[in-house]
Structures are given as structure tokens and as C-alpha cells.
Amino acid sequence: MRSAEAVCLGESMAVLLPDAPGPLDAVPGFRSAVGGAESNTACVLADLGVRSAWISRVGADGFGRRLLDELAARGVDVSGVAVDPHRPTGLYVKEVGGSAHPDDLGADRSRLHYYRAGSAASALSPDLLAEPAAARLLAGARLLHLSGITAALADGCLALLRALLAAPRSGRTISFDLNWRPALWRDRDPAVLRELLDSADVVLLGADEAEAVLGTGDPLALRRLLPRPRTLVVKDGAYQALAVDRKGGLTRQPALRVEVVEPTGAGDAFAGGYLAGLLRGLDERGRLRLGHLAAACALTSPGDQGRPPRPETVDVLLAASDATWADTVVTASGATVAAGPPREEVGP
């Protein structure tokens, strides 16, 4: 087997998705799925033709087996995932608004309820670096992708991130997605995130979460706070993304127009698209476009993960004029492209 080009390391969980909108006590039932920031990104990378792997820990339970089976089916190498006989796989339950119930969240709103305390993934630590399967994957990767979620899970998880960021790069790029989850940091000091972000090569963060963690969402101010990474990618919601190099040079790319089904997972998908573009050798505009396109696909899926359009459509959009890009709309049934195929299927 050829070595993975990209390794994504971090927690993933089983997911229960409601069959209908409404508060959890009122919905008729749930369907199971899987989700997690780094594994979502690994799936997008695999969908875009990048050999990807996911490293983590899962419980010796049905949820853990489901995670491994589903990621492997998406083309992600899971050989570096340890199965913990003592700790369970984490779980989260999604609540979706839009019903007439008095306790409803409200239309177009959702909330995630996490059950992850004491999970197998929370036992990640620097000991991982001595495990042969994980060490092999890390040694062969051109890209290692991390996120701020891992730093919040436990002291051992934070120590692992520090060890990975301090180790010699040996030609490998390390990307770090802030992935701010305030509930995870209630008993921990989020100030450590600035240190971690500034130790990476590529940093991805939303302007709103950067404001919450670092005190500003302004791309040039963030560049001054984080001088060491080669590139900062600052996402401004549904409007645009900007890449800032070390000299303060800006590349700006508007987002695609999207008929949103569910917002969860869009940031992870953007990371996967952007990083696939980086590994593909695209210029900065192309990387941002591929990130936006992958995010659009996630936004039109009810779960954490969507699938990208066919490669021909990706190529058309990457090469499109600014006007054609602006005229493109992505829906659950496909992407309407002004130049090129009139409609390409986005979903599976």
C-alpha cells in the first residue's frame, strides 16, 4: 500500500441525527452516523483524490467499529487508529430546529449535545508517537492536519500536539484548524491556542472564532499576532475567505452561493478542499476555491459530510472567470454552473 500523503489526527465520534426537527424529547427517533473534525477533513481529502489517513483512538464497541468501517469505505487509511478496550467511543446527538414545539431552537438553527467525557480519544498522548502504525503514517506524510479540539480534550492530548508541532518537519507541512469549541474550554486555559497556532505552517480559522479566542478577526491583525505560519486562511462566514502570507499579502476569494441544508461540517470540508489544493500545487486562489466548493457540498448535506462534484465540475470551477464563479449556485441536487456542464451532481 502506498503511504498516505495527508494524515489527520484527532477525535471522532458516533452521531445520532434526529428523524425530524424539534427538541430531543419530542422527535420520533434517530439515525446513526459518524462525525469529527479531523476525520471529516480526511474524507474530503480522499474524495478529492488525496491519499489520506486518520489517526485516533476508538472504543472496542459498535460505535468504534462503525467509525472504522465508514472511514475505510470512504477511502481513508485507518491503520493508525488504536482500539481501546477500556474507554468508549464518544457520542454526540444533533438537535435541529424548525418544529412548532414550544421548546424548539428555531428554524435554521441546530445544537450538538456531546457525550465524550472519558472517551478513548481523550486518552491520546505522546505515547502515540511510539506506536508503529502511527509512526509509519506520520513519517511518510507530506501533510499533517491538527485542530484545537484535540488540545481541549485532556492534558495528554495537548502534550501530543505540542510534541508533533515541536518535532522536525522533515519536509512535512503541518496545518492547524482553530475549531473553537467554547464548551470544551470551560475548565482549561484557551490561551494555549495562540502558541499552537503560531507553531503551524498553515492556519485555518474563522473571523468570528478568532475574535473570540485571539481578540480580533481582522486578517492583518491576526498576521501580526501569528507571525510564524507561512499562510493564515481567515474565513468570513458565507461571504469570503482570505489567505495572508508572511509579508501581509492578501488573496481574497468570495464564497459560492449555497442553498444551505445544514451548516455542521462546512469548516472541516473547507479545510479538506484547501489542503487538497495545497498538495495539488494550486495557486492561492485555486486553494481557496477548492475549499469553498468542498464547504458548499457539506452545507447541502444533512450530516457532517457531503461529497464533492465530479472532477470535471471541479476543474470547470477552478478555471472559471470571476463572473462565472459568482453565478454558480450549489444546491442539494447539484451545482448549476454558468460555464460548462449545466448541472453536476454534488451529493452521493
C-alpha positions in Angstrom: 0.0 0.0 0.0 1.3 3.5 -0.9 1.8 5.8 2.1 -0.8 8.4 2.8 0.1 11.9 1.6 -2.1 13.5 4.3 -2.6 12.4 7.9 -5.4 13.9 10.0 -5.1 13.4 13.8 -7.9 13.9 16.3 -11.2 12.7 17.9 -14.2 11.4 16.0 -17.5 10.3 17.5 -20.6 8.4 16.7 -23.5 10.7 15.8 -27.3 10.4 16.4 -29.2 12.5 13.9 -32.9 13.2 14.5 -35.6 12.0 12.1 -37.4 15.3 12.3 -36.9 18.8 13.7 -37.7 19.6 17.3 -36.3 19.2 20.8 -34.8 15.8 21.6 -37.7 14.7 23.8 -40.2 15.3 21.0 -38.5 13.8 17.9 -39.7 10.3 16.9 -36.3 8.7 16.5 -32.7 9.0 15.4 -30.4 7.6 12.8 -26.8 6.8 13.4 -23.8 8.3 11.6 -20.2 9.3 12.3 -18.5 12.7 12.6 -15.5 14.5 13.8 -13.5 17.5 12.6 -10.2 15.7 11.5 -11.9 12.6 10.1 -14.3 14.8 8.1 -11.3 16.6 6.7 -9.6 13.2 5.9 -12.8 12.1 4.0 -12.8 15.3 1.9 -9.1 14.9 1.1 -9.8 11.3 0.0 -12.8 12.4 -2.1 -10.6 14.9 -3.9 -8.0 12.2 -4.8 -5.5 12.7 -1.9 -4.3 9.5 -0.2 -5.4 10.3 3.4 -5.2 8.6 6.8 -6.8 9.3 10.1 -5.1 8.6 13.4 -7.0 8.4 16.7 -8.4 6.1 19.3 -11.9 4.5 19.4 -13.6 2.2 21.9 -13.9 -1.6 21.4 -17.6 -1.1 20.8 -20.1 -1.0 17.9 -19.7 2.8 17.5 -15.9 2.4 17.2 -16.3 -0.4 14.6 -18.8 1.8 12.7 -16.3 4.7 12.6 -13.5 2.5 11.3 -15.8 0.8 8.7 -17.2 4.1 7.4 -13.9 5.9 7.1 -12.3 2.9 5.4 -15.3 2.8 3.0 -14.6 6.5 2.1 -11.0 5.6 1.2 -9.3 6.8 4.4 -6.5 4.7 5.8 -7.4 3.8 9.4 -4.4 1.5 10.2 -3.1 4.1 12.7 -6.3 4.0 14.9 -5.9 2.3 18.2 -8.8 0.3 19.7 -9.1 1.0 23.5 -10.6 -2.0 25.4 -11.4 0.2 28.5 -12.8 3.5 27.2 -15.8 4.1 25.0 -16.2 5.8 21.7 -17.5 9.3 22.1 -21.0 10.2 21.1 -22.9 13.4 20.1 -26.6 14.0 19.4 -27.8 16.7 17.0 -30.8 18.7 17.7 -32.4 20.6 14.8 -34.9 23.5 15.0 -37.9 24.0 12.8 -40.8 22.4 14.5 -43.8 24.1 16.2 -42.9 22.7 19.7 -42.6 25.5 22.3 -39.0 24.3 23.2 -37.8 24.4 19.6 -34.5 26.0 18.8 -35.9 28.0 15.9 -35.8 27.5 12.1 -32.3 27.0 10.6 -30.7 26.5 14.0 -29.1 23.4 15.4 -27.3 22.3 18.6 -24.9 19.5 19.3 -25.1 17.6 22.6 -21.7 15.9 23.4 -21.1 12.8 25.5 -17.4 12.4 25.3 -16.0 12.5 28.9 -13.6 9.7 29.4 -13.7 8.7 25.7 -11.0 6.6 24.0 -9.9 9.7 22.0 -9.3 11.7 25.2 -6.5 9.2 26.1 -4.4 10.3 23.1 -0.9 11.3 24.3 2.7 11.4 23.1 2.9 7.7 23.6 1.2 7.5 20.2 4.5 8.5 18.6 6.0 5.2 19.6 3.2 3.1 18.1 4.5 1.5 14.9 1.4 2.1 12.7 1.0 5.7 13.6 4.8 6.4 13.4 4.8 4.9 9.9 2.0 7.1 8.7 3.5 10.2 10.2 6.9 9.5 8.7 5.5 9.2 5.2 3.1 12.1 5.2 3.6 15.3 3.3 0.9 17.0 5.4 -0.2 16.6 9.0 -3.6 18.2 9.9 -4.5 19.0 13.5 -7.1 21.1 15.3 -7.8 23.0 18.5 -10.4 20.4 19.6 -7.7 17.9 20.4 -5.9 20.4 22.7 -9.0 20.8 24.8 -9.7 17.1 25.5 -7.1 16.3 28.1 -3.5 17.2 29.2 -2.2 14.2 27.3 -3.9 15.4 24.1 -2.3 18.8 24.5 1.1 17.3 25.1 0.7 15.2 21.9 0.0 18.3 19.8 3.0 20.1 21.3 5.2 17.2 20.6 4.1 17.0 17.0 4.5 20.7 16.4 8.0 20.8 18.0 9.3 17.8 16.1 11.5 18.3 13.0 9.3 18.8 9.9 11.5 16.8 7.5 9.7 18.5 4.6 6.2 17.9 6.1 3.6 20.7 6.3 1.5 21.0 9.4 -1.9 22.6 9.2 -3.9 23.7 12.2 -7.6 24.5 12.2 -8.6 26.5 15.3 -12.0 24.8 15.5 -13.1 26.8 18.6 -15.5 24.9 20.9 -16.0 27.1 23.9 -17.8 24.3 25.9 -14.6 22.2 25.8 -12.5 25.0 27.3 -14.6 25.8 30.4 -12.1 24.2 32.8 -9.0 24.8 30.6 -7.0 27.9 29.5 -7.6 28.7 25.8 -4.6 31.0 25.8 -2.5 27.9 24.8 -4.2 28.0 21.4 -2.2 31.0 20.2 1.0 29.1 20.9 -0.2 26.1 18.9 -1.5 28.2 16.0 1.8 30.1 15.7 3.7 26.8 15.6 2.0 25.5 12.5 2.8 26.2 8.8 -0.8 26.7 7.6 -3.5 28.1 10.0 -7.2 28.0 9.2 -9.7 29.9 11.3 -13.0 31.8 11.1 -13.0 35.5 11.7 -15.7 35.1 14.4 -13.8 32.4 16.3 -10.6 34.3 16.0 -12.3 37.3 17.6 -13.4 35.1 20.5 -10.0 33.4 21.1 -7.4 36.0 19.9 -9.3 39.2 20.3 -9.5 40.1 16.6 -10.9 38.7 13.4 -9.0 41.2 11.2 -6.7 39.2 8.9 -3.8 41.6 9.1 -4.1 42.0 12.8 -4.1 38.2 13.1 -1.0 38.1 10.9 0.8 40.3 13.5 -0.4 38.0 16.3 0.7 34.9 14.5 3.9 35.8 12.6 5.4 32.3 12.1 3.0 30.3 9.9 3.5 30.5 6.1 -0.2 31.2 5.5 -3.2 32.2 7.5 -6.6 31.4 6.0 -9.3 33.6 7.5 -12.9 32.6 6.7 -15.6 35.2 6.9 -18.7 33.2 7.2 -20.7 32.6 4.0 -19.0 35.6 2.3 -15.4 35.0 1.6 -12.0 33.6 2.6 -8.7 35.4 2.7 -5.2 34.0 2.7 -2.5 36.1 4.2 1.2 35.4 3.6 4.1 36.3 6.0 4.5 39.7 4.3 0.8 40.6 4.7 0.0 39.9 1.0 -3.8 39.1 0.7 -5.6 36.7 -1.6 -9.4 37.1 -1.4 -11.9 34.7 -2.8 -15.7 35.1 -2.5 -17.7 32.0 -1.4 -20.1 30.2 -3.7 -23.8 30.8 -3.3 -25.3 27.8 -1.5 -28.8 26.6 -0.6 -27.9 25.5 2.9 -29.4 22.3 4.3 -27.2 22.0 7.5 -24.1 24.0 8.4 -22.3 21.4 10.5 -19.1 20.2 8.9 -18.6 23.0 6.4 -15.4 24.3 8.1 -13.9 20.8 8.1 -14.8 20.4 4.4 -13.2 23.8 3.6 -10.0 22.7 5.3 -10.0 19.5 3.2 -10.6 21.3 0.0 -8.0 24.0 0.7 -5.4 21.4 1.8 -6.1 19.2 -1.3 -5.4 22.3 -3.4 -2.1 22.9 -1.5 -1.0 19.3 -2.1 -2.1 19.5 -5.7 0.2 22.6 -6.2 -2.7 25.0 -6.9 -2.1 28.7 -6.5 -3.7 30.5 -3.6 -6.9 31.4 -5.4 -7.3 27.8 -6.5 -6.8 26.5 -3.0 -9.4 28.9 -1.7 -11.9 28.0 -4.4 -11.5 24.3 -3.8 -12.1 25.0 -0.1 -15.3 26.9 -0.8 -16.5 24.2 -3.2 -15.9 21.4 -0.6 -17.7 23.5 2.0 -20.6 24.1 -0.3 -21.1 20.4 -0.7 -21.1 19.9 3.1 -23.6 22.7 3.5 -26.1 20.9 1.2 -25.9 17.6 3.2 -27.9 16.8 6.4 -24.9 15.2 8.1 -21.4 16.2 8.7 -20.1 15.1 5.4 -21.0 15.9 1.8 -19.4 14.7 -1.4 -17.8 16.9 -4.0 -18.9 17.2 -7.6 -17.3 15.1 -10.3 -13.7 16.0 -11.2 -14.9 17.7 -14.4 -17.0 20.2 -12.5 -14.2 20.9 -10.0 -11.9 21.7 -13.0 -14.5 23.9 -14.6 -15.0 25.9 -11.4 -11.3 26.2 -10.6 -10.7 27.7 -14.1 -13.9 29.8 -14.2 -13.9 33.5 -14.5 -14.8 35.6 -11.5 -18.2 36.3 -13.1 -18.9 32.6 -13.7 -17.9 31.7 -10.2 -20.2 34.4 -8.8 -23.1 33.0 -10.9 -22.7 29.4 -9.6 -25.2 28.1 -7.1 -24.8 24.8 -5.2 -28.0 23.0 -4.0 -28.7 19.6 -2.6 -29.3 18.3 -6.2 -26.2 19.8 -7.8 -24.1 22.7 -8.8 -25.5 25.0 -11.5 -22.5 26.3 -13.4 -22.8 29.2 -15.9 -19.9 27.9 -18.0 -19.5 24.2 -18.6 -21.9 21.3 -17.7 -25.3 22.9 -16.8 -25.7 20.7 -13.7 -23.4 18.3 -12.0 -24.4 16.0 -9.1 -23.0 17.2 -5.7 -24.4 14.6 -3.4 -23.6 10.9 -3.3 
